[in-house]
């Protein structure tokens, strides 16, 4: 009996050599600061059952009949105030992080790509593209430091939906939340230290603002509020040698009539200004990159609220974006999750 293996059929499909990849993911952005593009984005975003937990039979008529006919123009104006020549700040910074990671992992032979949960490039399209390049192992990396069903779980849902349609699925690992990781707290500390040091004078108060969530999500078991509070506490402790004033916490970006996590960032800014705070610095450690919610809502509208209520100076401290602190952080987090996969 011959022990020779059968020859490869001439019509056997071609497959690339096996590779490992990482897909960096952020929330999303419209393709342009225009009402039509914003409408497409909001339709996808606000139709996500993780984001709006109202039954579709009740919610969809409100969304399609009212919100999508009134909000896109207002939101497009807001986006136009922070849009850059290279596009949406969130997309610009996320792409820059992916480019930096590609350079750091080049010698390891790892493919790095990026995607958005809502809008373009989509998670499904990039997972498919990475599989076509031969990625049989993919580290899925949502850049959400604090876990929430509306962010982390929703991104995972999109990943699993993409995998469901694939015959040959890659092996998957998912970057876990890193809200209390010492490397994350150190990156925030270094960034805050650098930006505070560039101010002409130390602010009276440092306000840490996080994206808001309906209060009911806390009671339903979502750990987001606890993660935010722990991040704020650890960062406050780490900054004691650099900032002697009080550190406060608040939650922004409310939507609808439901009760949201307290205190409200807008009300906090108003309260601090009226109680005698003259100079405030605001930092948004829950956002991995600057976006509409930090640049327009906080740096522009938040500043107006503070100054209109007797505040004198408002300083916004940028997110980690793709700065050196961020790149060092992400390389460390990703290499740890690649254990056993990378060279």
N, C-alpha and C positions, 0 to 999 in steps of 0.2 A: 504493500500500500504506500502510495506517495505521501510524503509529509509536507509537500509544497503547498503554500496557501494559494487560493484561487486568485487569478489576476483581477485587477481592478477593472470593472466594466468601463467600456469606452464612453458610455453616456452617464457615468457617475457625476452628480453635481459637484462643482468646484467649491471647496470650503477654504477660507483663509486660515493661516496658522492661529492657534488659540492665543488669546490675549486677555489681559485684565484691564478694566476701565473704572473710572469714577465719574459719576454724573452729579454735578453740583446744581442744586435746585433752590430757587427763590420763589416768592409769592406770585408775582406777575405784574404786567403793565400793558396798557394799550399800545398799539403799533404807532400811534401818532396822537398829538394833543388836539384831536378833532372830534366833534360830537359823534360822528358815525363810528369811528374806531373805539371811542370810549363806550358807546352803546354795546358794541360786540363784546367788549371786555366785561362790562357790568352784567350783561346777560349770562355769561358763563360763570362769573364769580358769584353772583347772587342767586343762581340756580343750584348751587352746590348745597346739598342737604346738610353737610357738615357746617356750613357757614350760616345758613338760615334754617332753623329747625322747625319752622312752621309747616304744617302739612301742605303739600303742593296745591291741592284743590283750593286752599284758602290763599296761599301766597302768590301763585303764578298770575292770577288776575290782577293783583295789586302791582306785581313787578312789571308785567307787560302793559297794563292799562294806565298806570300812573308813573311809576319810578323811571322806566326806560323812556318815557316821553317827556320827562322834566329834568332829571338829574344829569344826563350826558352833557348838555351844554354848559352847565355850571361846573361840572368836573373837568371838562375840556379846558375851560378858562384857567382852572387851578393848575392843571398839568402844564399849560402853556407858560406859566410863571416860573417853572423849575426845569423845563425841558432844555437839554443841551444840544450843541451842534452834532453830537454823536448819538443822540437819542435820549431815552428815559434814563435818569440817573440810576435807577435800580438795575436796569439792564446793563448799563455801562460798567457799573461796579462789579456786578456778578460775572460778566464776561472777563473783566480784568483779573478777578480772582481765579477763574478757570485758566486763563492764559499763564498766570504765575505758577499755578499748580502743575500745568503741563511742562513748564521749564524745570520745576523741582523734581518731577517724576520721570523726566525724559530718559535718564540713564537706567531707570527701572523697567523701561518698556511699557509703561502704563499710559493708556489713552485717557485723556481728560476732556469732558464736554460739559455743557451747561444747559439748563432748561428752566422753564417757568411753569408753575402749576396752572396758571391761567394766562392765556395769550400765547405768544410765540417767543422762542421755539418751544413746542409742547414736549411734555415728558414722553409721550408715546412715540413721537417722531425721532427723538434723540436715542431712546432705548433701541428702536429698530435700526437706526444708523450705526450704533455701537455694535450691535449684534452682527450686522453686515460686515463690519471691520474685523470680526473675529473675536469679540469680547465674550468669552464664555463665563467670566466672573465680573460682576459689576458691583462696586460700592456706591450705593445710593445715598447722597449726602444733602438732606434738606438743611439749609442754613437757618434753622429756628433754634436758638439756644434753649428756650423754654418750651416744653411740650404743651400742645393744645390739640383738641380734636379738630378744631377749625383750621389748623395749619399743618402740623406734622401728620396727623392721621389722614387729612385730605390729600396731602402729597403722596402718602403711601397708597391710598385708594387709587390714585391715578396710575401709579406704578403697577399695582396688581392688575388693574384693568388692561394695561398694555401687555402684561405678561400672559393674561388669559387668552389673548388672541394669537399667541406665538406657539408654533409646533415645537421648536427647539428653544426652550427657555434657558437663559443664562442663570448661573448661581448668583444669588443676591445677598449682600449684607447691607444693613441700613445704619447710618450714623445715628447714634442715640442722642437725646438732648444733652447739652453740655452746660446747663445753667449754673452748676456749682463746680465745674471742673477748674482746678487751680490754674491751668493754662489760660482758660477763658477769663477768669478774674484778673490774672496778671496782664493779659492783653488790654482789658478795659482800663486797668489801673495805669498802665503805661500811656495809653492814649489820653486819658483824662489828665494825667500829670503833664503831658506835653502841651495840651491845649490850655489848661489852666495857667501854666507857666508863661504862655504867650500873651496872656491878658495884662493890661496895664495895672490892674489892681485885683486883689482877691475878691470874689463875689461874697455877698452876705450869706447866700443859701445856694446849695446845689440840689436841683430837682431832677430826679430820675423818673422819666415818663415811659410807660409801657403801653402797648396797644391794649385797648379795653376789650372785655368780653362780657356778655350778659351774666349777671350774678348767678342765675340758675345753673350755669355750667359748673360752677364751683360745687353746688349742692348735689349735682348729678355725678360728681366724682372726677371732674377734669382737674388735673394737678396744676394748671397754668398759674393760678393766683399764687399758690405756694411756691412755685418755681421762681416767679418774679420777685416775691418778697425775699426769698433766700439770696437771689442774685444781688438785690439791693443791699441786703445786710452785709454780705461778704465784700462787696465793692466799697461800701462805706467804711468797713473795718480796715480794708487794705489802703484806703486813702487818708487815714488819720494823720500820717506824717506829712501829707501834702496839703490837706485842706482842714482847717480848724473849725469851720462853720457847720451848721446843721445840714444833714442830708435828708431830703423828703422824697416820698414816692407818690406817684399818681398814675391814672389810667386815662388814655385819650381815645379819640375816634369813635365816639358813640353813634349809634344808628338805631332809629326806631324808638318806641315808647317803653320798652322793657327796662327794668332796673338793671343797671350795669355796675361793674366793680367800682368801688369808691377808694379814694376820692377822685373826682374828675380833674383832669389836668387844667382845663380852662378855669374851673372854679378855684383850683389851688393857686393858679397864677394871680387871679383876681384877689383872693384872700391874702396872699403874701404881700402883694403890692399895697393893699389897703392897710395892712398891719404894720407897715413901716419898712419893709424890705426895699432897699434902693437899687441893689445890683444882684441879679439872679443869673446863675448859669444853669442851663438845661441840657441834659444828656439823655439819649434814648437807647439804653443798653439792650433792649429786647429786639432791636432791629439790627440785622447784620450789615445793612447798607442803607445809605440815605435814599429817601423815596418821597412820594407825595406826602405821606403822613408825617415825615420829619421836616422836610424842607418848606412845604407850603403851610401845613397845619401848625407846626411848632415855630419854625424860624421866622415865618412871616405873620400868620394870624396870632400865634401865641405871643409874639413880641408886642403886637398891637394891644392885646388884652392887658398885658403887664404895664405897658407905658400909659395906657388910657386910664389906669387905676392908680396913678401916682408913682409908679415905678420909674426909675431914672435910667437904668442900664440893663440891657438884656443880652446875654452871651450864649450862643448855641454852640455846644461841643459836638463835632461831627461823629458819625458812626465809625465803626472800624473800617468799613468800605474795603479797599484793597491796599491799605497802608501796610507798612512793614509789620506792625503788631498783628494784623489780621493774617498775613501770609505765614508768619511764624506759627501762629495758633493753628491754622487749618492744616499746615503740613504735619504738625505733631498729631493732631486728632486723626487725620486720614491715615498716617503711617501706622498708628496704633490699631486702627480697624483693619488695615491690610495684613496684619500679622498672619504669616503662613501663606499669604497669596503673593506678595511682592518678593523681589529678589532679596 
